[in-house]
Amino acid sequence: MTDSDKNNIQPDKNLPLAGDIEKDNEPMPPEAVGRGKSLKYKNINITNAAYIVAFIVSLPIILIAAGFIWPETKTIPVKGATTADWAENSFWFEPWGSSKTHKGIDIFAKKGTDLLSSVDGFVWKVGNWKKAGKHIFIIGPKWRIHYYAHLDSILVSKQQWVRSGQKIGTVGNSGNAKGKPAHLHYTIKTLYPRPWAATNETHGSRKKYYLDPHIFLTQ
């Protein structure tokens, strides 16, 4: 080969530059040749996206698990009340008006007595219904819904965080308890079924979604 032939040699544009070859010696795809470190940056972006997707997918599982390991600190929901202020066998008592069964307990107290949150939790709903009167729903540990009804006043708002023992309202006789002695109707409902709790009683199949408040507060 003469000197003039050497001078006429042109580099093959299809060959990667030395700086483009990855240190792990893995072959590079054709589209990456001559583009420096862009492939490396692309890989980082793809990896980050995968982490984000994995986190979003696993988030519901994390939240559900957190609800079950969340410590449960209990408080009798009427200030100064004791077990003498409710009938311990009133849970699922029947007949009970249009409801057929009593899916909670009634804690009696003077009108205006402080209503306390029985657990730490998140205020899901507040409102005023024809039967329940003024009421509050709080989601607490183990994904249990604590329902307080026939209130005289409500002192919390939707989406508010409350602590066990915090004042959230006052006892009353609103709704279909009007004209009756003031009391708190207290129900605990679960968001998941407990098949072993179902019975052959009236509405017994629904019992797997309810807890006996008397047992909850005394154990």
C-alpha positions, 0 to 999 in steps of 0.5 A: 500500500502506497503512502497516497493510498494510506492518506485516502483511507476513510474511517468506517462510520458504522464502527463505535468510537472508543469512548462509546464502548461500555466498560463491561464490554457488553455489545452496544446496540447500533442506535447507540453508536457514536452517541456517547453516554446517552444510552447510559442516561437512558438506562437510568431513566428506565430504572427510575421509572420502574422503581416509581411504577413498582412503588405505585403498585405496592402502595395499596399493599403498604397502606393496608399492612400499615393499618393492621400494625397501627397500635390501637389505644382505646378510650370509652367514648363518653367522658366519665362513663363506665360499664354501668352506663350501657347494657353489655348484652345489647349488641345484636339485641332483637327486635330493634325497630326498623333495624331489626337488630341493634348493631352496637351499644347505647351509652347513656349520659347527660345531654352535652357530656363530652364525646371522646374518640375511642381510638386514634383515627381519621374522620371519614364522614360527619353529617345529620341523618333522619334516624342517626341524627348528628353523627361521626364516622372515624376510621381507626386501626385495623381498618375499623370504622367507629360510628357515633350517633344521636349527637348534640354537637359535632366538633370535628370536620371531615378529613381531620386527624384525631387522637384517642380520648380527644373531644369530638362532640357532645352526647345528645338525642338527635335523630330518631332518639328525639324525646328519649334519654340522651345517649351515644349509639356506638357501633364498630364495623370492619372493612373486611369480613370475619367469617367466624363471627357470622351466626344464624341469628337475624342478620347473622350473616352481616355480623362478620362485619361488626364487633361487639363494642362492649367486648372491644372497650373492656378487653 
